[in-house]
């Protein structure tokens, strides 16, 4: 009898241990400070359902998070894979407020990764943002495993202090529902390459660090499950699978169980499995949130079910979060728009068609890129004595579309979102408009290299004021046959010493001086000042829009777009300018020729 009882107890114990354990993970990436839903902002009404077509916003995000957490109180994990900052007017006030990180902590984010755009203001400003959130007593745990602080510079000391005080950590171990989880975070190779303002901070090689993290978590901390929040990314390939840094990471570092991916703005409808590693990514701009259900038996992963939850108008937003953002909106309106004679809700223009730029689909068919290039040229020629000949805009710096919505009305925050990156030397966010001077031969060289760069989704160039006739079948760097500026052909030979004015935001123009390096020495372009002297630093190219005042009075790309839209005629007599129908379709300054 005792023997039978013993067997029954053992069997009962085994049954208990074999019961599946569930873990729920929700994840975001590349939120880019999109606290308010878009399509356009004036339509956004998250407290009322089924009355608009906008997507996103933190109020809806918070409502979905609360619902899923309440249904899974003991086995819920909320993660963000980086680039939570930079993309709306709200990010501009973050160094003084730490608002978004504090709000994310309030919403229940457990861990947040650093992406490249967190460094857009520099490491000191990033430290200021994190420390301000700490002072608010609301900061989620930030992770970054491959960050390297400079031993020779003091410019990253404030960020390094936060690292030493563990507000930023290389990894973290937590337990959820009996599962011991190790989490670490990486800034990928491409992300590090497009974070020039991170210096003197740098980033160690991701694969090397990932291998070290996996060995540490497995062998020393004996975790059951490893998550990597990787701001590296992946892309859908033609074979309907995925490729990119995170796919390589999964192949080369087999000990990672789950990669929460970011950086490339890819909405993955379901997890993608590489060997024994699952990869997920949730698009961008808070348009959706990733939802994962993981099932374990005896602490071993058995199954993964994942999907994306679209944050649309069927979701009633969190009123507390909505109220906080509305108050923050007033702060940013006073701090930025009103200083420029604008108002947050002011109609700038209206449209009955969308203006888009989708670099990961086909950047060449954009109608927004040419409009932005035209806007810069219009604005500089109208407001400076020297004017400009040619203007450039890169697809990667266009961050949002113009969407008609219910009324077609576009307001200043909608336009800011188009060109939201960067900062200059004044109190207004955005990269300043700048001009360099090139000879005709150098301009040809610049265009030749840019034609090569257009194979990269983020590097497609939109022009205004120029027409380029080229033969794509010719050998590289020998494709441009003729260039016209303002309708007149220019001499592209070395004997032409005339200088031409090339304008763009300072970030894009900073690459002009690196053309020799980018072309491996085959093309030499020397950016110059108006008197023909070599430009020593890009800050010397920033345009001064008011010579009567001391210092350089900057203007930003997004302000040029607002001014250009305001110059359009009011075709429906409602006192709001209308975007002309000529912009309804894309147009290119590149003309293919056979000779």
Secondary structure in CASP SS format (residue, H / E / C, confidence):
PFRMAT SS
TARGET T0000
AUTHOR 0000-0000-0000
METHOD secondary structure of the structure
MODEL  1
X C 1.00
X H 1.00
X H 1.00
X H 1.00
X H 1.00
X H 1.00
X H 1.00
X H 1.00
X H 1.00
X H 1.00
X H 1.00
X H 1.00
X H 1.00
X H 1.00
X H 1.00
X H 1.00
X H 1.00
X H 1.00
X C 1.00
X C 1.00
X E 1.00
X E 1.00
X E 1.00
X E 1.00
X E 1.00
X E 1.00
X E 1.00
X E 1.00
X C 1.00
X C 1.00
X C 1.00
X C 1.00
X C 1.00
X C 1.00
X C 1.00
X C 1.00
X C 1.00
X E 1.00
X C 1.00
X C 1.00
X H 1.00
X H 1.00
X H 1.00
X C 1.00
X C 1.00
X C 1.00
X C 1.00
X C 1.00
X C 1.00
X C 1.00
X C 1.00
X C 1.00
X C 1.00
X C 1.00
X E 1.00
X C 1.00
X C 1.00
X H 1.00
X H 1.00
X H 1.00
X H 1.00
X H 1.00
X H 1.00
X H 1.00
X H 1.00
X H 1.00
X H 1.00
X H 1.00
X H 1.00
X H 1.00
X H 1.00
X C 1.00
X C 1.00
X C 1.00
X C 1.00
X E 1.00
X E 1.00
X E 1.00
X E 1.00
X E 1.00
X C 1.00
X C 1.00
X C 1.00
X C 1.00
X C 1.00
X C 1.00
X C 1.00
X C 1.00
X H 1.00
X H 1.00
X H 1.00
X H 1.00
X H 1.00
X H 1.00
X H 1.00
X H 1.00
X H 1.00
X C 1.00
X H 1.00
X H 1.00
X H 1.00
X H 1.00
X H 1.00
X H 1.00
X H 1.00
X H 1.00
X C 1.00
X C 1.00
X C 1.00
X C 1.00
X E 1.00
X E 1.00
X E 1.00
X C 1.00
X C 1.00
X H 1.00
X H 1.00
X H 1.00
X H 1.00
X C 1.00
X C 1.00
X C 1.00
X H 1.00
X H 1.00
X H 1.00
X H 1.00
X H 1.00
X H 1.00
X H 1.00
X H 1.00
X H 1.00
X H 1.00
X H 1.00
X H 1.00
X H 1.00
X C 1.00
X C 1.00
X C 1.00
X C 1.00
X C 1.00
X E 1.00
X E 1.00
X E 1.00
X C 1.00
X C 1.00
X C 1.00
X E 1.00
X E 1.00
X C 1.00
X C 1.00
X C 1.00
X C 1.00
X C 1.00
X C 1.00
X C 1.00
X C 1.00
X H 1.00
X H 1.00
X H 1.00
X H 1.00
X H 1.00
X H 1.00
X H 1.00
X H 1.00
X C 1.00
X C 1.00
X C 1.00
X E 1.00
X E 1.00
X C 1.00
X E 1.00
X E 1.00
X E 1.00
X E 1.00
X E 1.00
X E 1.00
X C 1.00
X C 1.00
X E 1.00
X E 1.00
X E 1.00
X E 1.00
X E 1.00
X E 1.00
X E 1.00
X E 1.00
X E 1.00
X C 1.00
X H 1.00
X H 1.00
X H 1.00
X H 1.00
X H 1.00
X C 1.00
X C 1.00
X H 1.00
X H 1.00
X H 1.00
X C 1.00
X C 1.00
X C 1.00
X E 1.00
X E 1.00
X C 1.00
X C 1.00
X H 1.00
X H 1.00
X H 1.00
X H 1.00
X H 1.00
X H 1.00
X H 1.00
X H 1.00
X H 1.00
X H 1.00
X H 1.00
X H 1.00
X H 1.00
X H 1.00
X H 1.00
X C 1.00
X C 1.00
X C 1.00
X C 1.00
X E 1.00
X E 1.00
X E 1.00
X E 1.00
X E 1.00
X E 1.00
X E 1.00
X C 1.00
X C 1.00
X C 1.00
X E 1.00
X E 1.00
X C 1.00
X C 1.00
X C 1.00
X C 1.00
X C 1.00
X E 1.00
X E 1.00
X C 1.00
X H 1.00
X H 1.00
X H 1.00
X H 1.00
X H 1.00
X H 1.00
X H 1.00
X H 1.00
X C 1.00
X C 1.00
X C 1.00
X C 1.00
X C 1.00
X E 1.00
X E 1.00
X E 1.00
X E 1.00
X C 1.00
X C 1.00
X C 1.00
X C 1.00
X C 1.00
X E 1.00
X C 1.00
X C 1.00
X C 1.00
X C 1.00
X E 1.00
X E 1.00
X E 1.00
X C 1.00
X C 1.00
X E 1.00
X E 1.00
X E 1.00
X E 1.00
X C 1.00
X E 1.00
X C 1.00
X C 1.00
X C 1.00
X C 1.00
X C 1.00
X E 1.00
X E 1.00
X E 1.00
X E 1.00
X E 1.00
X E 1.00
X E 1.00
X E 1.00
X E 1.00
X E 1.00
X C 1.00
X C 1.00
X E 1.00
X E 1.00
X E 1.00
X E 1.00
X E 1.00
X E 1.00
X E 1.00
X E 1.00
X E 1.00
X E 1.00
X E 1.00
X C 1.00
X C 1.00
X C 1.00
X C 1.00
X C 1.00
X C 1.00
X C 1.00
X C 1.00
X H 1.00
X H 1.00
X H 1.00
X H 1.00
X H 1.00
X H 1.00
X H 1.00
X H 1.00
X H 1.00
X H 1.00
X H 1.00
X H 1.00
X H 1.00
X H 1.00
X H 1.00
X H 1.00
X H 1.00
X H 1.00
X H 1.00
X H 1.00
X H 1.00
X H 1.00
X C 1.00
X C 1.00
X C 1.00
X C 1.00
X C 1.00
X C 1.00
X E 1.00
X E 1.00
X E 1.00
X E 1.00
X C 1.00
X C 1.00
X C 1.00
X C 1.00
X E 1.00
X C 1.00
X C 1.00
X C 1.00
X H 1.00
X H 1.00
X H 1.00
X H 1.00
X H 1.00
X H 1.00
X H 1.00
X C 1.00
X C 1.00
X H 1.00
X H 1.00
X H 1.00
X H 1.00
X H 1.00
X H 1.00
X H 1.00
X H 1.00
X H 1.00
X H 1.00
X H 1.00
X H 1.00
X H 1.00
X H 1.00
X H 1.00
X H 1.00
X C 1.00
X C 1.00
X C 1.00
X C 1.00
X C 1.00
X C 1.00
X E 1.00
X E 1.00
X E 1.00
X E 1.00
X E 1.00
X H 1.00
X H 1.00
X H 1.00
X C 1.00
X C 1.00
X C 1.00
X C 1.00
X E 1.00
X C 1.00
X C 1.00
X C 1.00
X C 1.00
X C 1.00
X C 1.00
X E 1.00
X E 1.00
X E 1.00
X H 1.00
X H 1.00
X H 1.00
X H 1.00
X H 1.00
X H 1.00
X H 1.00
X C 1.00
X C 1.00
X C 1.00
X C 1.00
X E 1.00
X C 1.00
X C 1.00
X C 1.00
X C 1.00
X C 1.00
X E 1.00
X C 1.00
X C 1.00
X E 1.00
X E 1.00
X E 1.00
X E 1.00
X E 1.00
X E 1.00
X E 1.00
X E 1.00
X H 1.00
X H 1.00
X H 1.00
X H 1.00
X H 1.00
X H 1.00
X H 1.00
X H 1.00
X H 1.00
X H 1.00
X H 1.00
X H 1.00
X H 1.00
X H 1.00
X C 1.00
X C 1.00
X C 1.00
X H 1.00
X H 1.00
X H 1.00
X C 1.00
X E 1.00
X E 1.00
X E 1.00
X E 1.00
X C 1.00
X E 1.00
X E 1.00
X E 1.00
X E 1.00
X E 1.00
X C 1.00
X C 1.00
X C 1.00
X C 1.00
X C 1.00
X C 1.00
X C 1.00
X C 1.00
X C 1.00
X E 1.00
X E 1.00
X E 1.00
X E 1.00
X E 1.00
X E 1.00
X C 1.00
X C 1.00
X E 1.00
X E 1.00
X C 1.00
X C 1.00
X C 1.00
X C 1.00
X C 1.00
X C 1.00
X C 1.00
X C 1.00
X C 1.00
X E 1.00
X E 1.00
X E 1.00
X E 1.00
X E 1.00
X E 1.00
X E 1.00
X H 1.00
X H 1.00
X H 1.00
X H 1.00
X C 1.00
X C 1.00
X H 1.00
X H 1.00
X H 1.00
X H 1.00
X H 1.00
X H 1.00
X H 1.00
X C 1.00
X C 1.00
X C 1.00
X C 1.00
X C 1.00
X C 1.00
X C 1.00
X C 1.00
X C 1.00
X E 1.00
X C 1.00
X C 1.00
X C 1.00
X C 1.00
X C 1.00
X E 1.00
X C 1.00
X C 1.00
X C 1.00
X H 1.00
X H 1.00
X H 1.00
X H 1.00
X E 1.00
X C 1.00
X C 1.00
X C 1.00
X C 1.00
X C 1.00
X C 1.00
X C 1.00
X C 1.00
X C 1.00
X C 1.00
X C 1.00
X C 1.00
X C 1.00
X E 1.00
X H 1.00
X H 1.00
X H 1.00
X H 1.00
X H 1.00
X H 1.00
X H 1.00
X H 1.00
X H 1.00
X H 1.00
X C 1.00
X C 1.00
X C 1.00
X C 1.00
X C 1.00
X C 1.00
X C 1.00
X C 1.00
X C 1.00
X C 1.00
X C 1.00
X E 1.00
X C 1.00
X C 1.00
X H 1.00
X H 1.00
X H 1.00
X C 1.00
X C 1.00
X C 1.00
X C 1.00
X C 1.00
X C 1.00
X E 1.00
X E 1.00
X E 1.00
X C 1.00
X C 1.00
X C 1.00
END
